[in-house]
């Protein structure tokens, strides 16, 4: 028995992998959870269920046997690989042509809705951090000799509630049958613009979290991103063009894609940014044929096999103290900001460029979904001790709730106001993507 126990611990990542992939599959496929919720939401939920708040509370011995603190090193490593690949896939999902030639409707709806939501989140985050010091990592900061920054916390909270979730939005619009509808196309293009703006903002904020001055922070962010851009555009792109020209085998191209993703993540990580930022840049700037090929090959394995480890790691770091008013305040304010705030901001922006209120309502309901983007953002800022465990846990529930709300809300809007949504823009001459010159 002792030898069996030693073997179990030696290869613990394998039974952990079996559990973490099995649980969401059972909920999603066998229990028909896919009829109610998208897979990403079920995976997030499974990660929380396997964490200390549920599995750990119901069966402490079983939890310690499978996910004891000394046994999660492999999970953490795979979680970082997963989120890095996810960042790359998020970059490939962004339609560069739509973003580059987006009409004023798309830009206004994207930036207007984001700005409105971020402003609410920033103000709310500032006062929450003042009212509940546990919402900012004061104890951790004191332990490391760093001062907690209310402004940084407010900025992180604002980004978490404002960032769009392009990868999950692609899935939701497809399931809702809105991929070819104008509201779906505008929402996707707006999310693409918002993704780029959000990750650029994160790249600018991260150096400040490390305690650097304004000049040094900007130099680090711009320098790291600039160096990575040069690598992608003048190194990786040229090599990929050579591989395509000589008809290289698919496995060769896929190997170079993997090398490029991890080198790109390394460049931004060494520069003080997160690896996911470098991976996202790779997804944006590589040649179009390579982006399409990589997305087709990496999307399903990443989503179905690797991302569950990220959600498990998220669940292991999510601990709910339901008696703590800070948890409910953070969740409530964050949820209202990312749902009501985003819908209201999008409606106002859409109306300002001549769309109907119904169109803005439908677009805002799509764009309010957080998917796992808010969790990724909070993971980054939690690692830099900008936000606390309390804030991180509340953000996980906020992301779950907003994403679960999307499909029933949009279906209700289309059932009640479908004609007004579809009729918006029919008399407009502006196109979503500008015609080629």
Protein Blocks (a to p, Z undefined) as FASTA:
>chain_A
ZZmmmmmmmmmmmmmmmmmmmmmmmmmmmnommmmpcfklmmmmmmmmmmmklmmmmmmm
lmmmmmgfklmmmmmmmmmmmmmmmmmmmmmmpcfklmmmocfklmmmmmmmmmmmmmmm
mmmmmmmmmmmmmlpcfklmmmnopacdfklmmmmmmmmmmpccfklmmmmmmmnopmmp
mklmmmmmmmmmmmmmmmmmmmmmmmmmnopafklmmmmmmmmmmmmmmmmmmmmmmmmm
mmmmnopafklmmmmmmmmmmmmmmmmmmnopafklmmmmmmmmmcfklmmmmmmmmmmm
mmmmmmmmmmmmmmmmpccdfklmklmmmmmmmmmmmmmmmmmmmmmmmmmnopafklmm
mmmmmmmpnkjmlmmmmmmmmmnomacfklmmmmmmmmmmmmmmmmmmmmmmmmmmmmmm
mmgoklpcbdfbdcdZZ
